[in-house]
Amino acid sequence: MTLYRSFLSVQADLKTGSLTCRKLVEQYLTRIDEYNHLNAFTEVYASEARQQADIIDQKIASGTAGRLAGMVIGIKDVLSYAGHGVRAGSKILGNFTAQFTATAVQRLLDEDVIIIGRQNCDEFAMGSSNENSAFGPVLNADDTSRVPGGSSGGSAVAVQAGLCLASIGSDTGGSVRQPAAFCGIVGLKPTYGRISRWGLIAYASSFDCIGPIANTVHDAALLLEIMAGPDEFDSTVSSQPVSSYTQTTLPNRPLRIAYLRDGVESAGVDQSVREATQTKIDALKNAGHTVDPVDISLLKYLLPTYYILTTAEASSNLSRFDGVRYGYRSVSTDASVMDLLSLYKKSRTEGFGAEVRKRILLGTFVLSASYYDAYYTKAQQVRRLIRQETERLFEQYDFLLSPTTPTSAFRLGEKTGRSAEDNPLQMYLADIFTVQANVVGYPAISVPNGTDDTGLPIGLQLMGPPFAEGALVALAKSL
């Protein structure tokens, strides 16, 4: 069995006839069964994938196949796919079937991608470890005692373990890049509005982005190229032309790259991560590029701003899940369910997990009349200041470099146990380097950057200015 790690190698074997889409799907289904203990998939579309593979094999034979013929992917459990279940990793959406297909997913299907299943994730994409899912935690394939990162943990592990060639995840504060770093693969978050959010179950609407997870930068760029572009169903999507990201090259001049000083000097970052990042910085300098340390003056306000605004938006977005029209409804027959309001309370309390309930309550608090100006309005003002500071940075530099995460993958339960209850911010600090891209809406990519002393993957993050995904993936390829 050949374990394919790039779409180019799949295409090459399809061209010679040594591989068929049907054979490829069977290989992935065998591996999914073999690695079932990782809990990466919550539903596998076995018969459907086989049927689609046969159709695409016929298209390849007749010369009418799309650009993604032979690519087998999984989709995160927050993306709608008509006629298939979508749960967002939550009990509250039990037995719910999507009524339409997300625009990003449809564009991939139109190019003959094969979707092999739905992938586990933190409930409503709220988490950095994939331990918050109603379907149970996902395990890191490199070390099953470790988390895969979140919230797109199932999507990352499926690629890491060779259960599919690529995955489509979502990134609200690092949920594509952070698990990609923990699993030693590539995760790309595009500019806000580059890909339509139509069909994505919302967590925080002004932060959410759909992004690809793959083994190679080329495959991530190809998926982005196909998913991106205007969409009449999403008023926030950009109408800017979509570049040929797979063909973009870097300018013929030395690059100006800033790196986050805290990423290589802060004691809060593991030594192995600091050293790996410094090694890459030295390599860029030796290649003739200008590489300077920078400080983000508002760095300590990134996480507070992010969590105030995202919980506020989550409180609003998740109000629709009430247990009346669809999804989970409390079957309690005790005296506590006497009217519609008590049914709402009971259904939501039972249907949502602890982390989601916490964020809904926090969001409702910061939006309340007494605290709206003190928290929500203030956070919006700080968000504007962070964006302005980032804009000034990119007036001087082409890219911003940092570690993707301050540590490699931590142990299961390490940040969710009793010690974490005493200090719940431990988990949130895992996103310290990734949230800036979402707060300002800029594109960012995580690429593998070696391993730590225990052999666990380390990620390197690159951020670029808006709609500079082409240059971003070109530099990522060179790294």
N, C-alpha and C positions, 0 to 999 in steps of 0.2 A: 504494500500500500504506500503510495507516494503522498507525503504530507506537504501539500502546496502552501507556500508562504507568499506568493505574489500572483496577481492576476495575469501578468505577462507569461509566467510559466504555465498557467492553466491554458491560456490561449495558444501557446506554442504546441502543447500536446493535443489540444483539440484539432489544430490545423494538420498535424501529422496523422491523426486518426488513432493514436495510441490511447486516447481518452475520449469518453463521451460524457455528456451531462448526466445521463442516467447513472453511469458508473461512478461519477464524482459524488452524486447525491447519496448513493448507497454507501460510499466510503464515509461520508459525514454522518449518516444515520448510525453506522456501526460505531463510530467514535463517540457520538452523543450517548449511545447506550452504555459504552464502556466507561465513560466519564460522568455518568449520571450522578455520582456522589458529590460533584462540584455544585450541583443545583443551579446551573447556569440558565437552563430553559424551564419555563413554566408550562409550555405547550409546544409540542413538535408537530409540524404539519407534514408527516411522513408521506401519506398517500398523495397529497396535493403536490408536494415537491417532486415526487416521482412522475406524476402526470405532466407537470410543467417541464421537467427535464426532457421527457419524450417529445414534447411539442418543439422545444428549442433545438433539440438534435435534428428534427426535420427542417427547421428553419436554417440551421447551419448548412445542412446538405443542399438546400435550395438557394443558398446565398442571400437570404432575406433576414438574417438574425440581427438583433440590435447590438449596441456597443458593449453591453454587459452580459452578453450570452456566455454562460459558463461561470458566472460569478454567483456563488451561493452565500447568502447573508442571513442574519437574524435581525429582528427589530425589537427595540426596547419596549417594555410593556406600558408605554405611555403614548404610543403611536397607533392611530386608528387604521384598521385594515378591514374593509367591509366584509361582513359575514363571519368575522373572527372575534373571539373574546378579547377584551382589553380591560385590565384590572387596575393598572397603575400600582401594582404590588399591594393592593388594599382589599380588605374584606368588604368595604363599603360598596365596591363595584362588583360584588359577587354575581356571576351568571349574566353579566352585561355583554351584549354583542354590538360591535361597532356598526353603525348604520351607513358609513361612508369611509372612503380611504383618504388618508392624509396626502396632501399634494406631493410632499417629498417622496413618499412611498410610491405613489402612482407614477411619478416620473421615472423611478427606477424600474418599476414593472414594465413601463412602456419601452424600456431598453433591454428587456428580456432577462432581468435579474431573477434569481430563484430565491424565494423566501422560505427558509427551512423551519422557522419557529419564532416564538415569542419569548423574550428574555427577561429574567428576573431583575428586579431593581428595588432600591429603597422606596418605601411607600410614598407615592406622589412625588418621587424624585427628591425627597427630603432626607439627605444623609450623605455621609462621606465614607461609609464602610460596607454598605449593602447588608447590614444587620437588621434593618428596620422593615423588611418585607414581610407581608402576611404569609408568604410562601417559604419563609425560613431564610437563613443567611446563605450567601454564595461563598464558596471557598476559593482561595487563590491556588491556581494549579501548580505553582512553583513550591508552595509550602501550605498544605491544607490547614495548618494551625493559624494561618494569617488571613486577613481580610483582603479582598480584591480592590478595595476602594469603592467609592460610590458617587452618584447614585447609579451610574450605568455599570455596576459591577458584573452582572450577568453577561452583558454585551462584551465587556473587556475580556472576561475569562473564556467566553466562547471562542474568541479570536486567539487568545493566548494558548488554549489547549487544542486548537485545530479542529473545533467543532463546526466552524464555518470560516469562510475566507475573510469576511468583514462584517461589521455590525453598524446599525444606525442607532445612536444614542441621543440624549439631550443634555445640554450644558447650561445650568442656571448660575452656578458659581464655581464651576470646575468639574462638573459631573461626567464629562467626556475625558478631560485631560488627566485628572487625578487618578482614576482607575487605569488609564492607559499607562501612566508612570509606574503604578504599583505592579502592573502585569508585563512591563517590558515591551510595549507596543506603541503605536502612533495614535494620538487622539487630536482631532482638529475641531476647534470652535471657530466658526466664521464670524464675520461682522454681523452685528444685530441687524436683522432685516434682509440678510443675504439669501436666506432660505425661508420660504413660507412656513408659518407656524400653524396653518390650517390643518386640523386633524391631530395636533399635539395637545394632550391633556395638560392644561395650564397649571403651573406652580406659581410663578411670578412673571406676569406677562411682559414687563419691560426689561426682563433679564433673560428669559428663555431663548435658547438657540438649539436647533437640531444640528448634529454634527456626526461625521463618520469616525469609526474606529477601525483600524486596519493594521496589517503587518508592515506595510511600506507606505512611505509618503506619497508615492505615485498613486497607489490605490485610493488613499484618502482624498487626494486631489481630484481624481477621476469621479469619485462619488459626489464630491462637492460640485464639480462642474455640471453634473447632470441634475442635481437637486436644486441648484440655485436659479434665481430669476423671478420676474414678476408673477403675481398670482392674483386674480380678481377676487379671491375669497379672503385675502389678508391685506388690509389697508396699511399695515405697517411694513410690508415687504418693499425692498428697494427696486426701482426700475432701471438701475444702472446696468449697463451691458455686462454679461458674464464672460470673463476671459477664459482662454484655454489654459487652465491652471497646470495641466500636465506638461505643457510645452513652454511655460514661462521660464526665462533665464534671469540671472542677476545682472545688474548694470555692470558695464565694463570699467569698473573703478573700485578702489578700496571702499569697503563699507564702513559706516559709522555706527557702531554698536555700543549701546549703554548696557551695563549690567548692574543689577541691584546689589548694592554693597552688603546689605543685610544677608543676602543669599550665600555669601562666602565668608562673612565675618561674625554673624550672630551666633551666640552660644546656643540659641534655641534651634539651630539647624544641626543635624547630625554631622559629625566630622567627615564621614564617608561621602555624604552628599556635598558638603563644602569642597572637599578635595576633588571630586568628580567634576563639579562645576568649574573650579579653578583650572583644571586641566584643559577643559574645552575653551576657556577664556584665553589661556596661553597659546593654544593651537591657532585660534583666530588672530591673535596678535602676530604670531610667527608667519601667518599667511599674508601679512601686510595690511590688515584691517585696523582701523582705529577702534579701540575697545576701552571705554572709560567707566569708572565706577560712578554711580549716581545714588542719591538718596531721595526717596519719596517722602516729602515732609508730612504728608497726611496718611502715611502708611498705617499708623496705629488706629486711624479712624475708618479704615476700609471695612473690616469685619463688622463693627457696630452699624455703620451705614447700610451695609449689605443686609444684615439680619433684621434691622428695623423695617426696611423697605420691602424685602421679600416676604416677611411674615405678614405685613399689612396686605400685600397683594394676594398672598395665599388665603388669608381670612376671607377676602372678597371672592376669590375664584372658587374656593371649596364650599361656599355657602349653598351652591346648587345641589350638593349631595345630601339630600334630606330623608332618604328612605321611603319616599312616597311614589315618585314616578318610575324609578328604576333602581336597581342595586339592592343592597342589604336593607332589610327592615326588621326592627326588633319584633320578636314574637312573644315578648313578655306579656303575661296575662295578669300581672299583679296590679295593685291599686295605684302604682306610680304612673301608669299610662292611662290617663283619664281623658285627654284631649289631644289636639293636633300638636301643640307646643311640646307636651310631654313625650309624644311619639318622636318628634324631631330630636329632642335631647337624648332619649334612650337609644335611638337608632344610631346617632352620630357618636355617642359615647362608646357603644359596642362596636361600631363599624370602623372607626378610625383607631390607629395605633397610637402609642404614647407620644412619639416624637411629633406626629402630625397634630395631635390634640394640643401639644405644647405650643407649636407654632401658630395654630389658629388662635389660641388664647392670647399669645403675645401680640399677634397682629391686630386682634380686636381691641386690645388694650391701647396700643399706640394710635389707633384710629378713633378712640373714644373722645368725646367732646372736651373733656378736661385735660387730655394729654396730647391732642392732635398737633398743636403748635410746638410743644416742647420736644416731641419725638419725630413724628412723621414730617412735618414741615422743615424742621431742623435737618433731618437726614437728607431731604431733597436738596437743601442748600449746600450741604457738605458734598453731596454727589456732584453738584455742578462745579464746586471748587476742585474736586478730584479730577473731573474731566478737563478742566482748564489747565491744571498742572500737567496732566498727561499730554495735552495738546502742545504745551510749551516744550516738553521733553522731545516730542517727535518733530519739532521744528529744527532740532539740532541733530537728531539721530534717526537712523533708518529702522532700527530694531531695539527692543528691550529684552535682555536675556536674564533668566533667573532659574533656580531649581523649580521643578513643577511642584514639589512637596518638600516640607522640611525634613521628612524622614522617609525611609522605605516602608513597605507594608507592615503595619503593626498587628499584634496578635488579636484574634477574635476575643471579644469581651474586654479588651484592655481599656477601651475608652467608653464602655457602656456598663461597666460593673459598679460596685459600691464607691470606689474612688472617684469614678466619673460623676456619680450622683452628687458628690460633694463639690465637684468642679466640672460642670457640664460644658465649660468652654474648651476643655481639652480636645473634644472631637471637632469643634468648629475651627480650631487653629490649624487643622490639617489643610484648610482651604486658603491660608494666608497669602500664598503667592498667586492663586488662580482667580480670586474674586475681582481683582482690579479690571481684568478684561471684560467682565460682565457688567460691572458698575459703569464703565465708560462705553461699552458696546464695541470694543475693538476686537480684531481677530487674534487668535493665539493657537499655538500648536505645541504638543508635548511629544518629544522623541526620546527613544532609549539613550541612556548615557552611562552604560556600564552597570556594575553591580556593587553592592556593599560587601563587607567582610564575610557576611553569611551567605552570599550568593543571590540576594534579593535585588530585583531591578531598581535602578534609579532613573528618574526622568529629568529632562532638560526642557524648559519652556522658552519659547520665543513669542514675543508679541509684536505686532506691526500696526501701522496706521489703518484707518478704515478702508476697506475694500482693496487692501494690498495683499490678498491671499496668494496671488501669483508669486510675488517676491518672497513671501513667507515660506511657501512650500519649496521654492528654489533653494533658499538658504538651509531649510530643514533637510533637504536631500543631500546637500554638501556636507552636513554634519553626521 
